[in-house]
Amino acid sequence: MPVKYLVAASTVLVLVLPSRVPAQVRLRVAPFPGRPMPITSDVRSRMVHVTDRRLVQRLVKARELMAQKQVQSAVRLLQSLLEHDEDVFFREPRPDGSENVAAPFRSLKLAASELLGTIGPRGREAYELEYGTIARKLLETAGDVAVGERLEEVSRKYLHTKAGRQATYSLGNRCLDQGQTLMAAMRYDQLRKMKATEFEPSLSVRSALAWARIGRPSRAAAILLAMSTGDRNRMKARGGALATVLGQRSRAEMVQALAGFSESPLTAAGTSAGNWMTWRGRHDRSASASPAVPGARPQWSFATFQRELDDPHRQDRLVEIMSELGELEVSERARDGLLLPAVDPLVIGDVAVFRSLFDIKAVHLPSGRHLWESITVDPAFERVLDGKVPSYSVGGRTMRQSLSQLFLGQRAWYDRTIGSLSTDGRHVYAVDSVGVLGLQVFTPAAFRGQADTAAAWVPRDHNRLLAFELASEGMLVWELGGPRGDPKNELDGIFFLGPPLPLGGRLFCLGERDGEIRLLAIHPDGPRRVDGVERTGVEWSQGIAQPEFNILAHSGRRLAGLSPSYADGVLVCPTESGLLVGVDVARRQLLWSYSYRPTQRQTGYSRQQAMRRVLMPNRISQLSRTDGWFDSVPVISDGTIVLTPRDSEQLHCLELETGRLRWSRSRGQAHFVAAVHQDKVVVVERSRVQAFRLQDGRAAWAMPTPIPRPTGVGVRMGDLYHLPVETRDTTGGSRRGAILTIDLASGRLLARTELADGRLVGHLVDGGGRLLGLSHNELVAFETDAALQDRIAQRLSKDQQDATALALRGRRRLHRGEYEPAVADLAASFEARPDPGVRRLLVQALLDGLRFDYDRYANRAKRL
């Protein structure tokens, strides 16, 4: 680039950027436009990890003191690290003390704790003498109200003392008594890993009881079987809840007996079923639904755009908006990639809750009746509803998009941050005030620290987290976040990256502020007054990452709907910045990190593009619509993490305990993970489904299964997977929806049910024994499996050759994997009464059988 242009650009920067720039604006600009700043993977990794050189120096000094036998001084330094409010990452240096760029990043607190474990008997005595006394005094001075907080503090800071271990055990018992079963199990596991034998055998029994109540009977049985025979007999003699279980001789009998302690019913696969509390059902994102099958017509449907407005003009305008959305959908589906809904439903008892374009609605599951709605004020929607819709240049002066197109497209299909919800059974949690991406972000006024005068729908570096109470029919009970500078707002200027994960009586949420991504532990009651004392909503927080691009310049992270996943004591936190972080929730410390190289195409911005938004504030950047991974939330199963970040072109498989990479492979044409089940990860592509072995990433099926284009993420039911797709009528070319059932063990396509009226179904979830599907404009519920069986039985009791009943039973058997009797039922139904729909279903079943195993089903080909 000519020098005169460099000077001009520098002059503009000087004019635009004063000496004092607000903290929320973090720009990293290449020194020469057009020549990206050379950033190696090591430099990027150091930039993203949260580190603190001064704290690391304490650890290094403590090691030197230990080597010099100055144990007392070393212990004090190590204890200061454990008492520090937050943990950080560091790299083990080389023997000469220089930086070792090849070493992995480690938790500083974990390293300090490990070093304390090597101080020997005399060191432990000295440690107990100095810090055990402090821990005991803290417990003694705690009042009745603050006893839980003091137990937490002593457990976290002084775990290596007797009082610290006792505090941890007391916390576990307290959580178990208060119904916070998962948190109790985490506390007990913490002590079991430390080999705190002073609490045995009661510790093992209580731990097993907690896991059994959660719905993990196999894990509970493993804990009990690890006990000595003498301990089991003594605990059995004492009686108690598990006395009968302890008398079982085999593991299978013990698992069966423990299943009866589950706080929610179990599916046939032995997993907890019932409520669908978050994306993919539960905290590990591996929920299995209750047995159910789809039908050609849903039992009921509910249009998500139902809303009564007082102003007739605005009511008419709402109809126009729906028409605009239909036209936009046709345009979007013309693209070859997937078009998946940005919204997904929750199920709490017999209520389904979901977000529409302009509110949060609740529907009665058995009947489809509208129960309530919570209307949130969205400035973009209000402007669109008024009809005075501005347009903006997109990616150049000749191309323009209206606010309506930007708003409708993002809310319907692209913005997972506002579209996703979560619940703890008391409240529904949602992110709001996200703006419309693609509009002007930076203004000269923002750099000068002046008031923000941009339109209300312009995306900012902050949003809000809202809590709606279920018992009061969706009343807003608290909110966090908002503009920077509000003295009454404890989380001003923060951007919540997605809905929180309810876990153990807390809400774990990822938020970004001042260029740092933080894990927030929020009380489910939010900001509150307790005994006349104002309490904050955030109980603790931990820095997770410092991304290269902040939230204003990274469209992928704004839209991803990032939320942690949890299993076996580890909270797995995605960042959409080339980093995944594991956190020990019970001890509030970092465990491990996993770095991957983010793809620049997925971030949607280069450094020059980020700067261009500053220099040309009247233009907007076109929304990045990549056909990469749809879902960035990690899926955890059997000690394995499957990661599909939007900013990566790889499928990553990691070990949960250590965060080590087991294998990775190219994404190829894959868009989302269907399920992680029985040592396989099953991924869905544009036109096929395939599976890989968790052990080594090699193909797990004989061949991929061809499918039509998916319209949503499906749901696993034991060993089966239901997937919504879009098919095309070969005669007229019209589209129609269908739901496929695939055998996860073999990849065999077992059944497909085509839906009437050209209906397309979105994401599928467990609706309490029925399939529930949510698209961008409709919620549908199919008949429960129990009701379907009753209907079939009633018709067959009157006529054993009832064609309708045989067809229904044949379709049900196909979707349950009962191929031979299903084909027999369908053939008998067609012989009794020729029906085009039954014929099509029978032909599809026969063809699918031939594709899967030609030799076995060749004798059935004559039926075709």
N, C-alpha and C positions, 0 to 999 in steps of 0.2 A: 504494500500500500504506500502511495506517495507520502512524503513527510508532511506536506501541508495538510493532508487529511487527518493525520495523527495529531497535529497541533490543534486543528479545529475541534476534533473530538475531545481533546484534553481541555480546551477552553470551555466547551459545553459542560463538562463535568465540574469544572471549577465554579461555573455560574449556577449549576443546579444543586451542587452539594456544598452546603455551608460547612463551617468547621465543626459544628456539632450535629451529628446525625443520630436520630432516634435509634435506640438499641434494637428495635424489632427489625430494622432494615439491615440485612447482612448480604453484601455483594462481594462475589469473588469474580473479578473480570480479568480475562487474559490481557497481557500487556500489549499485544499486537492483534487487533481485530482480524479475524480470518485465520489466525494461527493459534489453535487451542493450547492452553498452558499444559506442558507435559506433566501429567500426574501419574506416577506409577501406582501399582496396586498397593504397595506398602505405604506410600504417602497418603493415598485415599483412606486406607484402613486406619492410620494414625489420626487422620482428621475426623473420622466418624466416631471412633471409640471415645468414651468419656474417661479422661485421665486426669491425674493431679500429681505433678512431679514432687511436690513437697511431701505428700503422704508416702509416695514410693520411697523417698529418701529415709523416712522413718523405718520402713521395713528393712532396707539395706543396712542401716545402722544397727538395728536390733540383731541382725544376723552376725554382724561383726562382733557385737558384745557377747553373743552366745558363744562364738568361737573363742573369745577371750575369757570365758567362764564367768562373765559378769551377768549372771542370770537375772538378778533383781532389776538391774537397769534395763535389760532387754525386755523383761516382762512388762514393765511400765510403758515402754514404747509400743509394744504389741497391744496392750490393753487400750491405749489411746486410739489405736486404729479401730478396734472393735466398738469403742464408744462414739466414734465419729458418726454424724447423722447419716451419711451416705457412703456407699461403696464406690470404688472406681476400678478401672482395668489397668493392668500394667503388663510389661513383658519381662520375663526373666533375663537379666543381662548375661553376657559372656563371663567366663571365669576372670578375665582381666577387668571387668566392670564396664566394658563398652556395650553399646546397644546391640542387641541381637535381633535383627529384623526378621529372622526366620522363626523366632519363637512365637508361639500362640499367645494371645492376650488372656490373662488370668484375672480372677477376682482378688483384689488386695486383701479384703477381709478374710476370704477363705485361706489365703496364704498365711496370714497372721494366725488364724485359728489352728492351722496345721502345725505351725512352728511352736505354738503353745503346747501342742500334744507331745512334743519331743523334749520337754524340759526335765523329765525324769522325776522320780519320787520326791526328792528334796525340793525341786523347783515347784512341784504341785503343792507341796505342803506350804511353801512360802506364798504361793499364789493364793491358796485358800485362806491363809492367815490374813493377808492384806485385803483381798477383794471379797472373800466370803463374808467377812464382817460387814462390809459396805452393803452387800446384797441383802443380808439378813435385816439390817436396819431399814433399808428401803421398804421391805415388805412389812415390817412392824409399824412403820409410820403411815402406811396407807390407810385412808379412811374407807368406809364401806362403799362409797360411791366410786372411788378411784382404785379399788383393789384390782380390777381387771387391767387398768392401764399400768399399775405398778408391776403386776405379774408379767405383762408384756415387756416392760423395760428391763426387769431383772433377767428374764429369759433371754432377751436379745443381747444384753451387754455382758452378762456374767454367766453364760451357759456352762463354762468350765468349772464353776463352783458348785458345791452341794445345793446351795440356795437357788442357784440358777436352774439346775436340773429339777429341783422340787417345784419351782415356779412353772416350768414347762409342763410338768406332769399335772399340776393343778389347773393350768390353762386347758389342757386336754380334757380333764374331767369336767371343768366348767362348761366348755363348748359342747360336750356330749350331753350334759344335763339340759342345756338351753336349746338343743335341737340343731346346733351348728356342727353337724356330723362330719362333714368333710374337713373342716378346720381341726376338729378333734383328731381325726385320723392323721392329719399332717403333723400335729404335735407329737402324737405317739410314735410315728415313724421317725421323727427327729431323734427321740430318745433311743429307739431301738438301733438306729445307725451308730449312735455313740456307745452302744453296749452298756446302757445304764441298768445294770443288773439289780440295783437296790430296789427297783420297782417291780421286779418279776416275782411270780408269774402273772400278777394282776395286769401288768402293762400289756403283755401279749393278748390276754383275753379281752381287755378293753379295746385294743387296737383291732382285733378281729371283729368285735361287735360293731365298731364304727364302720368298717369296710362292708360288713354284711348289710347294715342299714342303708348304706349308699347304693347298694345293689351290685356289689362286687363279691359274690360268695366264693369264687375261686381264689381270690387273693386272701380273703379271710381264712379259708381252709388251709392255705399254705402257711399262714402265720401260726395257726394252732398245731399243725403237723410238725412245725419246726421246734415246738416245745418238747421237753423231755417227757417220757412216759410218767415219771413221778410227779412232775408239775401238773400234767393234765389230770391225773387221778386226784391230786389234792384240790384242784379247783373244781373238779366234778363233785367231790365230797362236800364242798362248801355250798353247793347249790348255785342259784343265780340263773340269769337268762340263758347262758350257754351250757348249762349242766348236761342237758340231754345231748347236745351236739358233741361235747367232749367225749361222750361214750361211744360215738360212732367208730367203727373199725376201719372202714375204707374211705378213701378220699371222695369217691363219688357220693357215698351216703352223707358225708359231712357237707359237701357242697349243696346237696339237695335240702338238707336240714337248714343250712344257713340262708338259703334262698327265701325261706319264710320270714326272715327278719327284715327284708327290704322295705323301705318306706314308700316305695312305689312298685307297682306290679312289674313282673319281668316278662319279656317276650319269650317266644319258643327258643330263641337262641341264647337265653339266659342273661340278657342285658336288660337294663332298666328301661321301662317304657312309660308313656303317659304324656306329660307336658312337654311342649317344644319351646324351650326357654330362651333360645338364642339361635343364631345362624348355625345350621347343621345340628340343631337339637340340644346339645349339651356342651359342657366345658371342654371336652377333648375333641369336639367337632366330629365325632364318630358314632352318633346315635343311630340305633336301629329302630324302625317303626314297627308297630303292631301289624299282624297279618291283615291285609286288605287287598282288594283287586279293583281295577278301574271298570267303568261301564261306558257304553256308547253315549249315554246321556248322564249328566250329573244329577244328583238328587235335588240340588238347588244351585243357583248361581246368584251372585250379588255384584252389581255394577259399582265399582269403587268410586265413580264420579257423582254419586247421589249427593245432592246438597240443595237445600231450599234457601233462596236468597230473597230478601225483602224487596229489592229493587228489580222490577221487571226487565229493565234494560240489561242489568248485570246477569239476570237469569238467561236471557236470550244470548248474551255474550258467552255464557258458559257452554251453551249448545254449540256455538261457533268454534270455541276452543277445542271441544271434543272432535269436531269435524277436522280442524287443523291437525290435531294429533293423529287422526286416522290417515290423513294424507302423508304426514311425516313418517308414519309407520310403513306405509307402502314404499316410500322412497328409501328408508333405511333397510328394509328387507330385500330391496333390489341388490344391495351389496352382497358379496359372496360370503362374508363372514357371519358370525353368529350375532343375534340380537336377543340378549337375555335381559330379563327385568332387573331393575335396580332395587326393587322392593322384595321383601320376603315376609311371611306371616309368622306370628307366634301363636301358641296354643296353651291356654291356661284353663284346665278343667274343661268346661263345655263352652268356652269363649275363644274365638279367634280374634287377634288384634293385628292390624297392619296399617301402613301409611299409604295414603293416596297422594295425589299431586298437591293437595292443599290442606289435609288434616290427618288425624289418626282416628281410625274407626274400630269399633268392636262389633262382632256379629255372633249370634247364638248358633253354635255348631249344629245341634240337631235339626233346626228349622231354617237357618239362614236369615233369621230376623235381625234387623238392625237394632243394636242395643244402645250405643252412644257414640259420640264423636268428640274429639278434643281439637278445636280449631286453633292452629298457630298462625300468627300473622306473618305472611311471607311477602315482603315488598314487591318482589318480582311478579308474583301471582296477582297481587292487587293491581299492579300497573297493567298487566296483560288483561285482567278482567275489566278494567276501565275502558279498554279499547284504544287508548292513545299509546300505541306501541312504537318506541323508537327502533331504528335499525342502525347497525354498526358495520364498519368495514372489517372484513375478516381476511387476514393473510394477504391483503393488498387492496388497493383503492377500487378495483373493479368488482370485487366480490363483497356482497353485503348479506347479513342475516338479521332477521328481526329478533327482538327480545323474546317473542313468543316461541320461535324455533329453538333458540338457545335454551330457554327455560324448559319447554316440553321435552326436548331430547334428553337433557341431563337428568331431569327428575324421573323420566320413564325408564331409561336404559343405562345411564352412565354413572350417576352419582350414588355409589353404594354408601357413602358416609351418611347422607340424610335418609336413604332408603331403608337401612337396616335398623332393627330395634332389638332390645333385650328386656328380660323381666326376671325378677326374683320371686314372683308370685304375689307380691304386694304392690309393686310399682311397675310401670312400663317406662323404659328409659329411651330417649331419642336425642339425636343431635339436630340442632336447628340453626337458622341464621347463617347459612353457608354461602349465600350469594349465587350468582350465575357465572360460571367459569367462562373465560374468553373476553370478559369486559376489562376496561381499564383498571389497573391495580395501583400503580405508582402515580402520584401527582407531585408537582413542585411544592405544593402546600404541605404535603406530608413530610417532605425532606426539611422544610423550614420549621417543623414542629407546630404548624398552625392547625386550626380546626379542620377536620375532614369534611369537605363539602361535596364529595362525590355522591352519586345516586345511591340510594339505600340498597339496591340489588347488586352493586359492585362487590366482588369478593374482597374480604379483608383478611388480616392475619389472625382473626379471632372469630369464634362462634359461640354457641351456648349448648349446654347439656341440660335437658329437661327431664323431670320426673312426674309422671301422671299416676294418680292413685286408682287402683282397680275398684276398691270398695266404694268409692264415691263417683263411679262412672266416669272416670277419666279426668278428674279435677287436677289441675296443675298445682303441685304441692311445694316444689322448690325448683330452682334453676341455678346453674353455675356458669361462669364465664361472662363475656361481654366486652365492651370497649375498654381499652387501657385507660387508667387514671381514675377509675371509680373507687373511692375509699371504702365503700361498703361491699365491694366485690373481692373476695379472696383469690379468685382466679381470673382477674382481668387480663385481657390481652392474650388469652390462650386459645389455641385451635384444637378442639377435640377431634382426633383422627377417626373416631368411630364410636359405636355404642359400648358401654362398659360390659365386662364379663362379671356377672354376679357369682361370688364364690365365697363360701364360708362366712356369710354375714357381712361381706364387704363388696364393693364394686371396684374392679380393677380396669382402669381406663388409660389409654395412651393419649397424651396431649403434647402439643408443640408450642413453645414460647421462646422468644429470643434466640431462635436458631438451634434449640435443643429439644429433643424428644424425651419426655419424661413418663414414667409409669406412676400413676396416681392411685392411691388406695382411698376410696371415698366411702363415708358412712352412708348406708342406704336411706337414712332420714335427712341427709344433706345438712346444710347449716341449720342449727336448732338451738333451743334454749333448754338446758337441763338444770333443774333446781335453781332457777334464777340466773344461771351462768350461760353466757353465749358460747356455743361450741361451733367450731369450724366444720365444714363438710369434708375437707381433706385431712385424713389421719396421718398419712405419711406419703412421701414420694421419693423416687429414685431416678437419677439421670440414666438414660438408656443409650442415646446416640446424639451426635452432632452432625446432621446431614450436610452434604456439600451444597445442596440447594435448599433454601428455606421454603416454607409452605406457600409463599406468594409466587414462587417460580417453579413449582413442581406440581403439574396437573395430576400426575399419577397418584401421588400421595394424598392429594386433596380429595380425590374421588374413590379411593380404594376401600374405605370403610374398615380401617385397621382395628383389630381387637385382639387381645391376647387369647391364647389357648392354654389349657392346664391339664396335667396328668402327673400322678406320682410325686407330688410335692414341687414340681417345676412349672413355673409360669413362663410360657414361651411367647416372646414379644416380637412381632414383625415391625419393621421400620420403613420399608420401601425406600431404603437408602443404602443398599448393599450390605446390610447387617441384620442378623437375627440374634436375639439375646435371651438367655435363660436366667430366670430369677428364682431363688429360694424364697418363697413367700413367707414361710414360718420364721425364718431368720432375717428377712429383709436384706438379703445380700445377693450380689451378682454371682452366678455360677459359671457361665461360659458365654462365649460369643462365637458366631459363625459368620465369616465374611465371604461375600460373593461379588463378582464384578458386575455392577449394574450396566445395562445396555443404554446408551445415550438415546437410541430411538424410542425406548419405552418411557424415558423421563419426559420427552416431548420438548425439552428446552436445552439449548447450549448456553454457554456463558454469554455469547454475543446476543442471543435472543433475550436473555434475562436483562441485559443492559438496554436493549432496544426498547423494552417496555418503559424504561425510565426516560429515555431521550425522546420517545414519540408517544406521549400519554394519550393521544386522541385515537390511537389505533388499538385494535385488540388482536390477540393471537388466536388462530383457529384451534378449536378443541382437538387434542390428539386422540384419534379413534383407532387405536391399534387392535389387531386381532390376536393379541397374546393371551396371557393368562387372565381369566375373569376374576379369580378369587385369590387374594393374598393371605387369607387367614390360615395358619398352619393346621394340619390335620395330624392327630396323634393317635397311635394304636400300638399296643404291645411293645412299649419302650422305643418306638420309632417315630420320628417326625418326618412328615412329607410336606415340603415347602414349595409353593408355586408363586413367587413374587411377580407382580406386574412389571417390575423393572429388571426382569431376568428372562433369558431365553432358554433356561435350563429347568429340569425337574430335579429337585434336590432331596436326597434321603439321608437323614442324620440320626445319630444315637441320642435319645432323650437325656440320658444321664450325663454325657460328656459334651454334647454338641458337635462331636466329630462327624465329618462327612463319611458316610458309608459308600455312597456312589452318587453320581449325577449324570444326566444324559440330556441330549438336546430335546427341547420342547417339541420340535417337529411341527405338526398341525394340531397339537393338543390345546384345549381351552380350559378344562377344569378337571379336578379329581372327582371321580364318581364315589369311590369308597376305598378305604384301606381295610382289608379283610383277609384273614387266613393267609398271612405271609405274602399278600399281593397288594399292589397299588393299581387300581383300575382308573384309567384316564379316558376322557371323552374328547374326540376330535370332531372336526366338521362333518365327516362322513363315515366315521368308524369308531369303535371302542376297542381298546387293547389294554393288556395287563402286563405288569413287570414284577419280578420277584423282589421282595424287600431285601433279601440277602445280598444280591449282586446286581440287580437292575436288568437282568436278562428277561426275555419274553417268557411270560408264564402260561400263555395259551398257545395252542397249536397255530392259530392264525388270528388276526384281528377280526372283529365282527362288524360288517358293514351296516350302517344305519342311515336314515334320513337326517336332515339338519335338526339338531336339538333346539328346543325353545325354552329350556330351563334346566336347572340342576335337579336331578332326580332324588330318590330316597331309597336307602337300603332297607330291606326287610329280611333279616337273617342272611341266608345265602343268595338271595335274589335282589335285583336292582330294577326299580321302575324308573323309566326315563321318558319325559315328554319330548315329542318330536313334531316336525312339520313335514307332511307328505304332500305330493302333488298328484292330482287326478290326471291320468295319462290321456284321457279323452279331451277334457276341456281345459286342462292346465290350471284349474282352480286349486287353491291350497286347502288343506284340511289337517287338523291336528290328530295325533295318535299318541298312545302310551305304550311303550315297549316294556317287556320283562326279560331280563338277561340273567343267566346263571353265572354268578361270579366265580364259581369254581372252574368252569370250562369255557366260558365266553359264549355259550350257546344262546341264540335268540329263541326264547321259549314261546312268546306270544306277543301279539300286537292288537290293540283295540283302537279302531278308528272312531273318532268323535263326531257326533252329528253336528250339523249346522256350520261346518267349517271352523269350529271353535279351536283356538290354540291355547294350550295350558302352559303356565309358567312354572316356577319352582314348586316342587312337591314336598310336602311335609306330612308327618303323622298327625292326623286329626282325631286322635282318640279312637282308633279302630277303623278309621276311614281315611281315604286319600284326600288330601286337601291341596289345591293348586292355586297359586296367585300369579297372575300376569300383571302388566302395567295398568290394565283397565277392568279386570274381573277376578273375583274370587269364586272358585267352584268347589263343591264338596260332593264326593261320590258316596254311594250307599255303603253302610258298614258291612263287614264280612258276615257278621252274625245275622243281620237283617236279610242279606242276600241268601244265605243258607236256609233261613226260615221260609222265604218266598219260594225257593226251589222245592223244599220238602212239602209245602202245602199243595203245590200244583201236582207233584208226582204222587201224592197220596190219593188224588182223585183220578189220575190217569198216568200210568207208568210210561206211556209213549208220548207224553205231552211235549210237542216240538219246542215250545218256548222254554220250558224247564230244562230240557236236554241241552239246548243251546246255551242257556245261562250256566249250567253246570260244566259244560265243555269249556266255555271261556274261562270260568273260574279255575278249573283244573289246569288249563294251559298256563295261566298266570301264576300258578303255584308250583309249576314244574312237573305236573303229573301228566306226562305226554301221552302215553298209551291209552289210558281211560278217557282222556280229553278228546282224542281223535275219534274214538269209538262213539262218544256222546254226540259230537258234531255230525258225524256221518249218519247216526240214527235220526238226529233232528232233521237233517236235510232230506232223508228218505221219507220221513213222516210228512214233511211240508217243505217243498223246495223254496228256499229263501236266498236272495242274492247276498245278503249280509253274512249268513251262515256259510254259504258257498265260498265267499271270499276269505273268511276266517279259516275254513278248512283247507283251502288251497295254500294259504300262507303257512299254515302249520306243517303241511306236507312238504312244501318247498324248503322250509327252514330245517326240517328233519333231514332232507336229502343233502343240504349244504353241510350240515354238521357231521353226518355219518352216512355216506351214500350206501355203503355195503349193507348196513343194518336196516335201512329203510327203503332199499331199492324195490322190494316187493310191493310197496305201497304206491309206487309211481303210476301204476295203471289207474289208480283212482283219479289222478289229475286229468 
